[in-house]
Amino acid sequence: MFKTLRMSLLASSILLAGTAGVAQAQDRGQASATYQVKLTAQPLSEALRTLSRQTGLEIVFRPELVRGRNARAVSGQLSAQNALDRLLLNSGLVVRYANGTAFLERAPAQRQPVALVAPVSAAATVGASEDNTSEIVVTGTYSASISDALDRKRSANNVVDSIEAVDIASFPSQNLAEALQRLPGVTIERDRGEGLFVKVRGLGANFQVTLLNGQSIAVNENVRDSGQSGRQFRFDTIPAELVAGVDVVKSPSANLEEGAIGGIVNIRTFKPLDLESGKFVVSAAGSYAEKADRVDPNFSTLASWKNDSATFGALIAATYSKRSTRQDRLTGIDWGIDKMDLDGDGTSDGEYLHPWSLRPTLEQEDRERYAVNAAVQFAPSDAVNLALEGFYTRLNDYYDELTYSVGFDPKTLVPGSAVIQDGVVVGGISKSDSQIGRDISDMVHQNWFVGLSGDIKAGGWTFHPKAYVTRALSDTAGPITRTRLSGPIGRVRLTMPKAESGAMPSVELLDSNLDQASLLPFRRIEWRPLKSIDKEHAYGLSVERPVNFGPFVSIDLGAKYRSRSRDYDRRDLKFETLKGKHFDGTYFNQFPFNDFLSSMKGSLPTSWVQPRPDPFWNESDTSAIASTEPTRADKRNSYQIDEEITSAYGMANFDSLLGSTPFRGNIGMRYAHTRQTSSGHAETGTEAVPVSFVTTYDDFLPSANLVVEPARNLILRFAAARVITRPSLADLAPRLTLNSSGLIFEANGGNPNLKRFQAWQYDAGVEYYFAPSSALIASVFYKDIGTFVYNQVTDFTVDGNVYKLTAPTNGGDAWVKGLELAFQHQFTFLPAPFDGLGLQANYTVTDSKATYSATIKDDLAGIAKHSYNLTGFYENGPFEAWLSYSWRGNVLQSVGTNNRLSQNSKAFGSVDGSLSLRVTDYAQISLQGINILNAKQLDYVDNNWLAGYTDYGRTVRLSARVSL
């Protein structure tokens, strides 16, 4: 063992050969000697060599201790010891000095549950500056993870915020999106109570670029219904247990992928050479979903190995989970403005805002998710580091939706029955039709990623080749099957409330009962298979070289080619041979729950007959399924998008002093050539004809990031960049989807002539690191969007029916500006046991304006003006707890056009929390709660009139984890 250590030390770039001459010229006995230190953010091994050359300090380390580690930038007039202290901040390494030589060692007792890791030893304080506060970090805890994230932010040249894993296979939340919402300026969209999409600085998910270890990853599409998410990455497809950390980059640099006006979200997975050899982790959990009333299992494991010389390593990780969901909703609430005869005298009493319809809906899902991550690393020397990684996830999702609808017809309003509030006809008695339906489907989302990357040093250059293939498949393994019964139900008394907590519409069926099987005649069965294949392959090369030219310390050049395609195929078959026929109770089940919408205050039918799909299917003529010839509807719903992107960049990194003030950063230019081909069928109103559109454009995207450190613990940031976001792939498609309940005719379409979003963005911020693992941060941003796309509603006639067509169109200009405030502190100065308390808090205020047409100017859709997060945590020995509240304000979802009202989401906040107890050095149990206060989501129109309601309930999770 000791012989191996001696040989490793001799083979480890002891830094003596390159520094012997300098070292002999230095008086190591003068502890107060200072040097002009200039270290950029770079691999730790390179930073240590450079520090040795600049100060003459001999530094000895084993290669495996620093392999895969990155160092923060360090600049200033510093002593050698103090510069090394800063360089190793939060690295998990300690320094031992002997005879003037610095020996790097791993911090002791890493497996202890409350092991203290001091980045610098007591002996390292000789010659330190006036701020010689040593930082202590407890590993494997929540406080350690946020401390690591804060240091990552501090050392970055970009504006970036991060979330780090608490420990291997242990992320702060069970869902990546839910963890990210604790960062300043980040909010999320939930689906069935789980974080699905991420928004940065208020801009929607389509404005973000999501990467896996720095490379693009294919995107799964929505196949539950007609809606499509386009480029939005689904964060429910990647298990949090496989993730080492996530970075949200808010100010781009030239070497980063273009396409994000909002932010770049980079998901980092574990690498074998970064972990201890023989590392093995296994966890098991059970989750209880309150509304579904089910307990579901979750299992994960990770195993990692590397050889004694840390030149080769392999890792494999896997997860399996089930999740049962139930969601109670009020949807399909439409409002309109019409002339109304309130007293029945045959003349109009004026135009009034009034409800059109509503659709109570109960949605159930059974989700099953598998995921595997594997990586192999080969690093035979400091000059070569190669990595091959693969990632696969599969999400099986069985969906079962029960729904009915009621309408309000102003033309059949009973005279004198109108309920008027604030000048709005919120209800009354009118005739109504109703549709009872049941939708079932088996959906599958799969995602593959295989990537090869490397770092190769030769001739003073560092080469970074990369190549990857990624593919996302979303399809209906069991096609969407919709069973519909529809017809008149007589008179209905309806009154709509304000969008207040617990308020429910009042619906009284005066002439009928929805629990009566024979009430409605059969309408049709809809059969819809969907398949979306998103594919991308890419290869690229970037090179770096250190330089010594004024303030510039290195140059970075690169080029990349990406080829992407989206194939979206949809069939729409309708079976109507039984239309108009009534059926008895053997064709129906009774409604399965007695607590539907139980948290709302009001009165409406909360049970109705539930169609059994099989009996209706067996009696229908479904022979059309055998035909493979696409119908007119199939053609206009399906499309293909091909996208080729060729990019290149040049960037210079600088790190120097202005007087005695250190500054660092980068400046560069990125060029991107985009070619898009949109193919499909266009609807003329009587037929679907094949079309193809080709669009090409070039973008020159300059960027600059500047970091100034006027004091030891004070950082000023400035950034500016030209940025773009390409339109959603679904929006670019020449497609048309028709949806009709018999009462409501709606359609969704695409637009191949959409322009890309283009913007200039500017950032400025100040960061004060006033104590270990603590900071007070303020940032401002401004985005001037010259072109943008928004959804417009127009009338469109197909086969004599007038549909409300929602389709994207090119808009005018827009701007977004905001302020982010963040605070993080651990109250170690308090007396025990309160010294384990800590707090994270952030607040974002955003303002925006957009010109949608010559006559319409409004807030930019999808942006919350206010959002904040408060997270308190406590650690005491083996016990750990945190409680988090995330809130965002009202959000404009769509702008009203063509006599339609703007749709808005009401302010929403949720509380999540966790309790953990480490029962041995290697085992931990945890209890986690999601949406603890059982918050509900509300939508509204106009002066806060209810337009939607969603209740997905609480989730509790109990887990056990063993790490060896």
N, C-alpha and C positions, 0 to 999 in steps of 0.2 A: 504493500500500500504506500509506504513512504518512498519507495523507489519510483513508483508511478507518479507520485506527486512531484518528486524532484525532476523527473523527465518532462512532466507537463509544464513545470515552471520554465524549464530551459527552452521548451518548444513554443512558448506562449507569447511571442513578441515582447520580450521582457523590456523592450524599449531602451536597452542600454546602447545598442549599436548606433542608433540614430541620435543619441543624446549624450554620448560619452564626452565629446568635446565641450559641449555646453555645460554639462554637469561639473566638469573639472573647473570651469571658470566661475562657478557660483559658490558663494559661501553659504553652505547649508546651515551653518551655525547661526546665521542671522535670521531668526524666525520672523522678523518684521519686514523682510525684503518683499517688495511687491513687483508685479510684472504686468505688462499690458497683455491681458488674456482676451483672445478672440476665438470663440468656439461657436459654430453654427449648430443647429439641430441636425443630428446625424447619428449613424450607428455608434454605440457607446465605445466599441473598440477603437474606432477612428478618433473619437473625441479624446480618449485617454492618450493615444499616441501624440496627438497635436498638443495637448496640455503638457506632456512631458518635454516636447521640443521647445515650447514657449517658456517654460519655467525651469527646466533642468532637473525637475523632480523625477527620480526613478520610480516607476510604477510597475509592479509585477502582478500578473493575474493569470488564471487559467482560462483558456479560450471558452470553455463551456459556461463560465460564469457570466459572460457578457454577450454570448451569441444570441442574436435575435432581439437584443435590447436596444432601444433608442435613447439618445441623450438629448436633453434640453439645450438651448443656446445659453451660453454664459459669456458675458463680456464685462470688461472693466479693469481698473487698476487694482489687482488683487494679489494676495499672497498665494503661494502654490497650494497650501493646505486649504485655504478658504475657497479657492477655485474648485478644488476637488470635492469639497463639501457640497458645493452647489451642483456640481455635475452629477453627484450620486444621490441627490435628493429623491427620496421615495423609491430608490432602486432595489431595496432589499439587500444591499451589499454594505459591508462595514470595512473600515480601513484599520490595519495594524501597522504601526511604524516601527522600524528596526534599523538602526545605524543609518538614518537618513533616507531609507527606502520605504515606499508605501506598498504594502501588500494588501490586495483586495481579497476579501473572504465573504462567503455567504453568511448572512445573519444567523445566529444560532436558534435552535428550537423552533424551526418553522412550523412543525406540526402541532405545537402546543396551542390550545384554544385561545389563549390570550398572550401569545408570545409577543414580546416587544421587539420591534425592529428599529434600531437607530441607524439612519443612513451614515452617520459619521461616529467614530469612536471618541471617547473623551480625549484621547491623545491627539485628536485632529484639531483641537481648538487653538493650538499655538499659532499666533499670528493672525487670528481671525479678525474680521472687521468689528465695528462697534455693535453690529447685530449678530451675536453669536448664539442666538437661541437655537438649540438643537431640536429637531422635529422627531417625534415618536409616533409611530403608526402601528396599530394593532391589526395584524393580518387576518384575513378570512372573516372580516366583519363588515357591516354596512358602512361604518365610519372609514374603514380602510378603502373601501371601493370609491367613496365620494372624494377621499383625499387623493387617490390616484387620478381620478377624473379631473380634479382641480389642477393638479400638477401638469396633466396633459394639456389643459387649456393654457396654463401659464407659459409653457415652453413653446407653444405653437406660434407660427408666424401669421396664420390665418385667424379669423374670428371663428372659434370652434367651441362647442360644448360636447361633453362626453358622458356616457354611462358605462361603468365598468362592472364586471361580474364580481359579486361578493366573494366568491371562491369558485373553484372549478366545478362546473355543472350546477352552479347556484347563482341565478340572476336575481336582481332585486324584485322583480315581478315575474309572474308566470307568463306574461306576454310582453314582447319587446315594445310595442306601442305604448302600453300602459306605463312602462318604466320611463320612456322618453318624454311623456307629458310632464314630468317633473323638471324638465329643463326650461330655461327662460325662452319664451317665444315659440314653444312647441305645444300644439294641441292635437287631439286625435278625433277620429270618427269611429264610433263603435258599431258593431253588428252583432245582434243577439247577446249584447253585454260584453263582447270581447273586442279589444282594440284591433281595428282593421286597417285604417289609413292614417298617415301622419301629415300634419300641416306644420309648416315652418313660417313664422312671422305672419300668420293669418292666411297665407296663400294656400290654396287647395293642394291635394295630393298630386295632381297632375303637374304641379310646378316643382316637384321634387325629383331628384335622381337617386335611386337606391342602388348601392353597390355591395358586392360581397367580396371582402378582402381587396377592395380597390377596383374591382372589375364589374361590368354590367351583369345583371342577372335577369333572365326572362321573367315575364309578368303573366300571372294567371288571370283569366278573365272571369267575369260574372256569368254564370250559366243558370242562375236560379230563375231569371225572368228576362225581359227585353232590355233592361238597363245594362250598359257596358261601362267598364272602368277605364279602358284604354291603356295608358301607361302607368296607372296607379299600382304600386306594389302592395300586395296583400300581406300584411304583417302577421296574419294568423297562420300562414303556411310554414313559418320557421319557428321551431321550438326554442324558447329562451335558454334551455339547458345546454344547448350546443354553442352558445355565443360567449365570447370572451369580453366583448365590449362593442359599443356603437358610438360613432362620432357623427355629430351634426355640424357640417361645415357651412357657415353662413356667408363667408366672403371667399370667393373662388381665387385660385391662382392658375397660372397658365397650364400647369402640368395636370390639372384635374379635369375630369369629363365635363364637357359643356352640356347644357340642357336644363339647368336648374336656376330659375329666378328666385325660388324660395330657398332651397338648401340642398346640399348633398348629404345623404344618409349612408354612411359606410358601416356595414356590419362586419365585425372581425371575429373569426373563429380561432380556436386554440391550435397551436403548432407544437409538434413533439419536442423540438429542441429548446423550447421555452419552458418546458415542464420538467419535473423530476423524473428520472428513469423509474419505471415500474409503478407509475402512478395509476391508481385504480379507484374509481368513484362509482357508487351505485346509489340510486334513490328510488323511493316508492311513495306514492301519494294517493289520497282519495279526496275527490272533490264533490261537494254536495251543492247542487243547484236548487235553490228554494222553490222556484216556480215549477220546475220540472219534477221536483221531489224524487231525485235520483242521486245515487252515489256512483261516481265514475272513477276508474283507476288511471294512474299515470306512473310510468316506469322510465328511468333513464340510466345510462351507464356510460362510462368513459374509461378507456385504457390507453396508456401511453408508455412508450419504451424508447430508450436511446442507449447507444453503446458507451463504454467507459470514457472514450475520448470525445464524446459528444459530436461525432462527425456524421452519424446516421441515426435517424429516429423515425418511428412510425406511431400513428395514433388512429384510433377508431372510437367513435361515439355513436350512440343510438338512443332513440326515445320511442315510446309508444304511449298513446293516451286516448281516452274516450271522453266525450263531453256531450251531455244531454242539455238541451235548451228548450225553453218555452218563452214566448214573447206575446204579450197581450197588446193589441194595437187598435187605434182608430185611424184609419187611413182612407184615401179616396175622398177626403172632405174638400169639395170644390165650392168656391164662391164666385158669384157673377153679379153683373149690374144689368138690370132690365127695367123696362117700363112695367108698372104694375097697377092693376085695378083693385084697390083695397076694399071698396065698398060695394062692388058688384053692379055699378050703374052703367057699365059698358064703356066708360072713358078712363083714360090713364090718369092716375094720381101722381105721376112723376116717376123718375128713375130711382131705384133703391138697390143698395147692396143686399144680397140675400144668399143663403146657402143653396146649393144644388143637390148635394148628395153626401152620404157618408158610408163607410164600409168597415164595420167591426170585424176584426181578423184575429184569429189565434194561430200562431206559427210555432211548429215544433221541429226540432232537428236532433238527429243522433249523429255526432261527428266522431270519426276514428282517424287518428293521425299517426303515421310512421315517419321516422326521419333517421338518416344515417349520414355521418360525416367522417371522412377518412383523409388522412394526410401522410405523406412521406417526405422527409427532408434529408438532403445529402449535402454536407458541408465539409469536404475533405481538408479545406484550409480556409484562412481568412479571406482568400481571394475568390472563393467559389461557394455559393450557397444556392442550391436548387430545391424547389418544392413542387410536388405534384399533389393536388387536392381534388377531392370529389365530394359532392353534396347531393343528396336526394331526399325529397320529401313527398309524401302522399297523404292527401286528406280525402277521406270518404265521408260523404255527407248525405244522409237520408232526410228528405224534407217533406213535411206534411202540413198543409195549410187549410184551415177551415174558415169560411167567410160568408157573409151575406151583405146585401146592400139595401138601402132605402133612399128614396129621392124626395125632393121638394119641388113641385111643379108650380111656378107662379101663375100659369095660365088656368089652373084648376083650383086656385086658392078660394076657400070658402069665405064669402063676404063677412067682414067683421072679425075674422079669426086671427088676423095678422098680429104678431107680437113685435112691437117696434121699440128699439132701445138705441139711444144716441143716434137717431136718424137712420138706423139699419133695421131692415126686416129680418129678425133673427129666427123667425119661425111662424107657424100657423098650421092650419089644417088644409091639406091638399091630397089629391089622388097620387098614388105612387106605384111604381113597379118595384120588384125586388128580384135579385139574383142570388141564389144559394150555390156555393161552389166548394169544391175540394180539389186542391192541387197536391200531387205527390211527384217525387222525383228522386232518383239516385244520382248524386253528383260526385265527380272525382276531379281533384286538382292534384297534378303531379308536377314536380319541378326538378330538373337535373342541372348540375353544373360540374364541369370538369375543367380544371385550369392548370397550366404549367407556367411557372415563373422562376426567375433567377436573378442573382446578383453576382456579376463576374467582373473582377478587377484585372485590368491589363493595360500596361503602358501609361499609367497615370489616369486612366479613364475607368469609370464604373459603368458596366453595361447592365441594363435591366430588360431582358427579353420577356415577353409574355404572350401567351396564346390561350384561348379558352373557347369552349362550346357550351352553350346553355339552351335549355328547352323547357317550355312550360306548356303542359297539356291540361285543358279544362274541358270536360265533356259530361254529358248526361248518360252514364252507363245504363240507367233506367230512364227513358225519355220522360220529360214533363208531361204528365197526364192530368188534364183538367176536366172535371165533370161538372156541367152547368145545368141548373134548372132556373127558369126565368119566366116571369109573368106578372100581371097586376095583382095587387094585394089590397085594393080598396083605399079607404081614407087613412091617412097617417097624420098624427099631431106631432110636430117636430119643433124643438126649440134649441138653438145653439148657444153655448155659454162663452164667456171669455176664456182665454187660455190661462187659467189659474190652476194652481196645484189641486188635484183631486176633482176638478169640475168635469162633469159628464154631460153630454147632450141628453135632452129628454126626448125619447121616442116612444110613442104609444100607437100601436096598431089597433085601430078602432073596429076593423071588420075582419080580422084574420089572426092566425096564430102560426108562427114559424116552426113550432114543434109538430105541426100536422103534416104527415108524410105526403098526402095527396094535394097539398095546397098549390104547388107550382108545377107546371108542365115541364117536361124535359126540353132542353134547348139544344145541347150538343156536347160532344166530347172533343177536346182539343188535344192533339198529340204532337209533341214538339221535341225532337232530338236536337241538341246543340253540341258543337265541338269547336273549340278554339285552340289553335296551335301557334305559340309564340316562339320563334327560333332566332338565335343569334350566334354567330361565330366571329371571332376577332383575333387579330395578331398585331403586335406592335413592338417597338423597341425605343427605349429611352436611354440616354447616356448622361453621365455627370462627370465633371472634372473640376478639381479645386484650382482656383486662380488667385493671383495676388496683384490686383489692379485697383488701386484706390480703395474704396470701401467694399468692393466685390470680392467674395471669397469662393464662389463656385458658379458654374454655368450648368444648365440643365436643358437638354434638347430631346425631342421625341417625335415620333410619328405613329399613327395607328389607323388600321382599317377595320371597319365594322360592317357586317352584313346582317340585316334583320328582316324577318318576314312575319306577318300575322295572317293566318288563314282562319276565317270565321265562317262556319257552315251551319245553316239552320234550315230545318224543314218545318212546315206548318200544315198539318192536316186536320180537317174538321169533319167529324162524323155526325150527321144530322138525320139519319134515317128514322130515329125515334122522336123527332121533334114534335112537340105538341101533345105527347102522350103522358098521362098521369100514372104514377106507380104507387104501390102500397108500401107498408112499413117494412116488408122483407128486403127492400132495396136500400134501406137506411139503417144507420146506427144512431142511438141517442147521443147527444152531446156528452163528451167524456169528462167534463169538469163542472164543478158547481161553484167555482170561485173566479170565473172569468170577469176581468175588469173590476174585481172586488174592492180595489183601493180607490176607485172613483166614487164621487158623490153625485148621484143622479139616477135616472131610470131609463133603461132601454133593454130590449130583449138580449139576455146573456146566455141563451141556449137556443139551438135550432137543430133541425134534423141534419144528419151528417151522411151524405151520399157514400155508398159503398161502390168503389170504382168497378170491381169485377163484374157484378151482375149487369150493369149498364154496358160494359165493354162486350160481354158475351152476347148480348142481344143486338148490338150494333153491327152494321156492315163495315168492317175495317179492312176490306180487301185492298184498299188503296195503298196500304203500307207496303205491299209487295212490289209496287212500282218504284223503280229507281229514277225515273224521269223527274227532274225538279219542276215543281209547279211555278206559277208566276210569283206567288208569295215567297217560295223558297229562293228564287233568284234575287228578288229585291232585298231580302234579308241577309244574304251571304255576300262576302267580299274577300279580297286579298289585298294586303298592303305590303309592298317591298320597299325597303329603305336601306340605302348605302351611305355610309358616312366615312369620309376620309379626312383625317385631322393631323395637324402638326403644330408644334409649339416650340418656343424658345423662351427661356427664363433665366434671369440672373439673380443669385442670392447675395445679399450684402449683410455685413456685420462689422460695425466699426464704432468710432467715438466721434461725437460732435463736442469738442472741448473735452470735458470729463464725463459726458453723458453717453452711455451706450445706446446704439440703435441697430436694428436688424430688420430683415424682411426680404421681399422679392418683388421683381417687376418683370413682366413678360407679355407675350402676345400668343394667342392661340388662333389657329385658322381651322375652319371646318367647312367642308363641302358636302352638302346633303342632296341626295337624289331620291325622290319618293314617287312610286308608281301605285296608283289606286285603281283597282279593277273591281267591277261588279256589274249591277244592272240598275238602270234608272227607270223610274215609274213615270209614264206619260199621262196617267189617268185612266188609260184603257189597256196598256200592256207594259211589260218590263223589257227593256232593250239593253243589250250589252254595251258597256262604256269602259273607257280606260283614260286616266289622266296622269300626266307626268309633270312633276314640279321639281325644279332644281334651284338651289340658292347657296350663296357663299356668305360666310360670316367671319369677320376679323374681330377678335375679342381680346382687347387689352385688359390687363389687370395689374394692380399694385397693392401690396400689403406692407405697412410700416408699423414697427413696434419700437417705442422709445421707453427707456427705463431711467427716468430722472432721479430715482432713489432706489434703494435696495429692494423695497417691497412695493414699489409703485410702477405700474405699466400703463402707457398710453398707446392706444391702437387707432390706426387710420387705414382705410381700404377704399378702393374704387375699382369698378369693373364694368365692362360691357357684357351682358348676359342674354341668353335666349332660353326659351322653352318651346319645344316643338309641339304642335297640336296633338291631341289625343288620337291614337290610331283609329279608334271607333269613330271619332268626329271626322276624320279624313275620308272615311269610306263612302262610296256612292250607294247608300242603303236606305231603305224605308221599312219601318216596322209598324204595322197597324194593330191597335188594341181596341176592342169594342165590347162593352158589357150589354149592348142593346139599348142602354140609356146614355152612355157616355162614349164618344168616339174620339180616341186619342191616337197620336202617331209620334214616332221618333225617327229622325233622319240624320244623315251625315252631309258633309260638304267638302268635296275634294279640293276646292279652291281656297281653303283656309290658309292664311298667312301664319308664320311663326310669331310667337310673342317675342318682342325685343325690348330691352330695357337697359338703362344705366342705373347702377346702384352704388350707394355710398354708405360707409360705416365709420363711426368714430366711437371710442370708448375709453373708459378709465377703470383700472383694476387695482384695488388696494388690498394687498395680502398682509393683514395686520397681525396675524398670529398663525401658528402652525395649523394647517388644514382649514384655514379660514380666509374669507375674502369678502369684500364689498365691491360690487361691480355695477357700472352704469354704461349703457351703450345706446346710441341713437342710430337709426338707419333711414334711408330714403331710397325708394325705387321709382324711377320715372319710366313708365311703360309706354312706349311709343305706339305699339300695335298690340291688340289683344282680341280674344275670341269670347263671345258670350252666347247664351242660348236665347233664341227668339221664338215666340209662339205666333204662328200664322194659320190661316184657314187653307186647307188643301183638300180637293175633291177627288175621291177614288170611287168609281162605279156608282156615282150618284150620291154617295154619303160624304158629308162635310166633316173632316177630321181637324182637331186642333193639333197642328204639327209643331213639335218642339225640335228645333234644329240649330246647330251652331252657325254663327255668321261672324264676319270680320267687323270689329267695332272701331271706335275711335282711339283715344288715348286714355291713360289712367295714371294715377300715382298712388303710392303707398308709403307712409312714413310712420315711424314709431319709436318708442322708448322702452328699453328693457332694463330692469333693475334686478339684481340678484344679491343675496346675502347667504353666507355659509359660515357656521362657527360651532366649535365644540367647547362647551363651558367647563373646561378642565380646572378653572380657578375656583369653582364652587366647592364647598366642603363635601366630603363623602356622605351619603352615596349619590349626591346630586352632580358630582363631577363627571358622570357618564352621560349627561344630557347634551344634545346637539340640535341644531336647527338649520334647515334649508328653506329659503323663501325666495320666490321670484315673482315679478309682476311685469306684464307687458301691456302697453297701451298703443293701439294702432289706429290710424286714420287713413281714409282712402276716398277716392272719387274717380268715377269713370264716366265717359261719354259713350252712351250706348246707341244713340241715334241723334238726329238733328233736334229732337224734342225731348229726349230722355237723358237725364244725368242723375246718377245715384251712386251709392257706395259700391265698391267693388264686391261682387258676389263671393261668398265663402269666407269672408274675413270677420272675425270677432274683434270688436273695438277694445275690449278689455279681457284679460285672462291672467290668472295667477295660480301659484301652487305653494302650499305650506306643508312642509314635512318635518315633523319632530321625531327624534330618535333618542334611544337610551341604551347604554351598554354598561353592564356591571358584571365582571367575571364571565361566567358562561351564559349569562342572560342577555338577550338583545331584543329590542322592540322598535318599531317605527309606525307612525300613523301619518297618512298623507291625504290632503284635500286638494283636488284639482278643480278649477272653475273657469269657465269661459262665458262671455256675455252673449247677447243676441247676435245671430248671424243671418245676413241676407242670403237666401239660398238661390233664388231666381228673381230676375227683374220682370215686373209686369209689363206686358205688351199686348196689343190687340185686344183690349178690353179685359185682360186677365190681370189679377192682382199679384203683386210681388209676394213671394213665399218666404217665410222667415222661420228660423229655429230659435226658440226661447233660450235664455241663459240656462246653463246646466252645470252642476257641480256634483262630484262624487267623492266618497271617502273610502280609501283602501288602507289596510293595516296588516302588520305581521308581528308575531311573537315567536322567538326562537330560544331554544335551550340546548347547549352543547353538553350532552350527558357523559361523554368520555372525550379523550383527546381526538378521537376519530369519528364520533357519531353525534348527530344533531337531529332534533325534532323541531318542527315548525308548524305554526297555525297561522293561516293567512285568510283575510276577509276582503272581498271585492264588492264595491258598492254597498258598504255596510249600512248606510242610512236609507237604502232602497229608493234612490232618486229615480224620477221618471223624466222622459224627454217629451217636450211639448213643441208644437209648431203653431204659427199664427199668421194671420193676414191682417192688413189694414190696422185698425185700432185695437189690436190684441184679441181678435176673434179666433177661436180654436180652429186649427187646420190640421192637427195631427197629434197623436199621443202614443207613447211607447213605454211599456213596463216590462223589463227583463229580470227584475228581482236581484236578490243577493246570491253570492257564491262563497262558500267556506271550503278551505283546503287544508288538510292535515297531511304532513309529509315527514318522512324520515330519510336521512342521508348519511352514508358512511363513506369516508375518504381515507384511503390507505396509501 
